[in-house]
Amino acid sequence: NGYLVLKAGVMSADSVIALFADTNLSITKADGTTAVTGTSKVGTTYIITSTINGESKSLTVVVIGDLNGDGSISAARDFSALRSHLGGTTVITNAAMLVAADVNFDGSISAARDIAKLRNYLNKTVTNF
């Protein structure tokens, strides 16, 4: 098991599946029971699974900047979650969410770098991470 790390931006189930040569893939929400198909958004903590000859392998999806798992990045939800995490109010403990919070890919989460970069993305002064 590992991560499929995706850049910020809304990705559908179909567009994620198109990244792979294997067409025998399924995507579920983190609970493992709700299938995600077609144009439905894929978010952090979703699971992509390939099953070949009865053997399943899974990856956890991480959308950089998506800290609530809805597949979108917003000030109300994701920026607030990052600020709360750094302030110690609501600490992020989910490993995939911690990867998503490191928007500048330096291996740590900080106000100086990650908050600033996420703010710039939301203000559209940068278009990707």
C-alpha positions in Angstrom: 0.0 0.0 0.0 1.1 3.5 -0.8 -0.1 6.9 -2.1 -1.2 8.2 -5.4 -0.4 11.9 -5.1 -2.3 14.2 -7.4 -1.8 17.9 -8.0 -4.5 20.3 -6.8 -7.5 20.6 -9.0 -10.7 18.7 -9.4 -10.1 15.2 -10.8 -12.9 12.8 -11.7 -12.9 9.1 -11.2 -12.6 8.7 -15.0 -9.5 11.0 -15.2 -7.8 9.2 -12.4 -8.4 5.8 -13.9 -7.1 7.1 -17.3 -3.7 7.6 -15.6 -3.2 3.8 -15.5 -2.8 1.2 -18.2 -4.8 -1.2 -16.1 -8.5 -0.7 -16.8 -9.6 -3.1 -14.0 -9.6 -0.4 -11.4 -12.1 0.7 -8.8 -12.2 3.8 -6.6 -14.0 3.9 -3.3 -14.3 6.5 -0.6 -12.2 6.0 2.5 -14.9 3.9 4.1 -14.3 1.3 1.4 -18.0 0.9 0.6 -19.0 3.8 -1.6 -17.9 3.4 -5.2 -16.9 6.5 -7.1 -17.3 6.5 -10.9 -17.6 8.7 -13.9 -17.4 12.4 -13.3 -17.6 12.1 -9.5 -14.7 14.0 -7.8 -11.9 12.0 -6.2 -10.5 13.4 -3.0 -7.8 12.7 -0.4 -8.2 9.3 1.4 -10.1 7.8 -1.5 -8.8 4.3 -2.3 -7.9 3.1 -5.8 -7.8 -0.7 -6.2 -6.6 -2.9 -8.9 -7.6 -6.6 -8.9 -5.8 -9.0 -11.2 -6.1 -12.8 -10.9 -7.8 -12.4 -7.6 -5.0 -10.3 -6.1 -5.8 -6.8 -5.0 -3.4 -3.9 -4.6 -4.5 -0.5 -3.4 -3.3 3.1 -3.2 -4.6 5.9 -1.1 -5.3 9.0 -3.1 -3.8 12.3 -1.9 -4.9 15.5 -3.6 -2.4 18.2 -2.6 -4.2 20.9 -0.6 -7.4 18.8 -0.1 -7.5 18.4 3.7 -11.2 17.3 4.0 -11.3 14.7 1.3 -13.9 16.3 -0.9 -11.7 16.6 -4.0 -11.8 20.4 -4.0 -9.6 23.0 -2.3 -11.3 25.9 -0.5 -10.6 28.6 2.0 -13.5 27.6 4.2 -12.6 24.0 4.6 -9.0 23.3 3.6 -7.2 26.5 4.5 -9.1 26.6 7.8 -8.1 23.0 8.5 -4.4 23.7 7.8 -4.5 26.8 10.0 -6.3 24.9 12.8 -3.7 22.1 12.5 -0.8 24.5 12.8 -2.4 26.3 15.7 -3.0 23.1 17.5 -6.8 23.5 17.6 -7.6 20.5 15.5 -4.6 18.4 14.8 -4.6 16.3 11.6 -3.8 12.7 12.4 -4.7 11.0 9.1 -1.4 10.2 7.3 -2.9 10.9 3.8 -4.2 14.3 5.0 -0.8 15.1 6.4 0.7 14.4 3.0 -2.0 16.7 1.4 -1.1 19.4 3.9 2.5 19.6 2.8 1.7 21.7 -0.2 5.3 22.7 -0.9 6.6 19.1 -0.7 9.4 19.8 1.8 8.5 17.0 4.2 7.0 19.2 6.9 4.0 21.4 7.5 4.6 25.0 8.4 2.8 28.3 8.5 5.6 30.1 6.7 5.6 27.9 3.7 2.5 25.7 3.4 -0.1 28.3 4.6 1.5 30.9 2.3 1.5 28.6 -0.7 -2.1 27.4 -0.1 -3.2 31.1 0.3 -1.5 32.0 -2.9 -3.2 29.1 -4.7 -6.6 30.2 -3.3 -5.9 33.8 -4.3 -4.9 32.5 -7.8 -1.4 34.0 -7.6 -0.1 30.5 -8.3 -2.0 27.9 -10.3 -0.6 24.7 -9.0 1.6 23.2 -6.3 
